Amino acid sequence: MAEKNDHESPPSEARTFSFVLFGTLFLGLIAVGASFLTGTPLTQQLRLNPNDFLIGIIATLPLVVFLWWFSNTTLEHLVSFRRSQIKFFAEIGFTFTPTRIALMAIGAGISEELLFRGVFQSWLAGFTPVILAIVLSNILFGLLHMRTVLYAIIAGLVGAYLGALFAVTDNLLAPMVTHALYDAAALEYTRRAVKNWRTHSI
C-alpha cells in the first residue's frame, strides 16, 4: 500500500474547507442579487485603477499595525479573547495552508466588499449621509462576524475603515485590496498561532 502524502489533506478537511469557501463566495452571489433589488449597479463602482490599487496596499498598513499590537498585547481581556480565537480556529476542521489562506482572503475581499460596501453602503448613501451609511452597513458587517461580541465589534470597526476608504476613493478596488491583504496577514498569523498552540498542547 502506498504511503499517504503528508501534504495531502484528508477528505473531511477538503470538504470542510470547501464549505467555508463556498459560504464566502455565496456572499458575492447575494451581492449581485441585492444590487438588482436595490438598483445599485456594481459595475460602476469597480474600476481597475492602478492608483486605487496602490492606495489599497498602503491602507493595509494601519490594519497590520493593529494586528501586530493585538497579537502582542498583554491586556488580560484581550489575551483571553485571543486565546479563544486561536482555539476556535485550531478546531475549525481544516489546516491553514498558503493556498487556502490566499483563496479565503481573496474570496472575502471580493465577496464581502461587493455586498457590504458595493451594495449596502452605496444604497444607504443614496438617501442618508455617507457617515450614517458607513455605520449602518458595518453594523450588519459586524453581525455577520458575530462569533463573540468583541469579535463583531472589531469586525465592524475594520469594516467602517474599509467603508471610509471606499467613500474616499469611490472605487471598490481599494477596499477589496486592503481587505484581502489584511485577511491574508490575519490568517497567516492565525496559522502560526494555531501551530504553536498545538505544539504546546501535546
Buried (B, 14 or more C-beta within 10 A) or exposed (E): EEEEEEEEBEEEBEEBBEEBBEEBBEBBEEBBEBBEEBEBEBEEBBEEBEEBBEBBEEBBEEBBEBBEEBBEEEEEEBEEBBEEBBBBBBEBEBBBBEEBBBBBBBBBBBBBBBBBBBBBBBBBBEEEEBEEBBBBBBBBBBEBBEEEEBBBEBBBBBBBBBBBBBBEBEBBBBBBBBBBBBBBBBBBBBBEBBEEBEEEEE
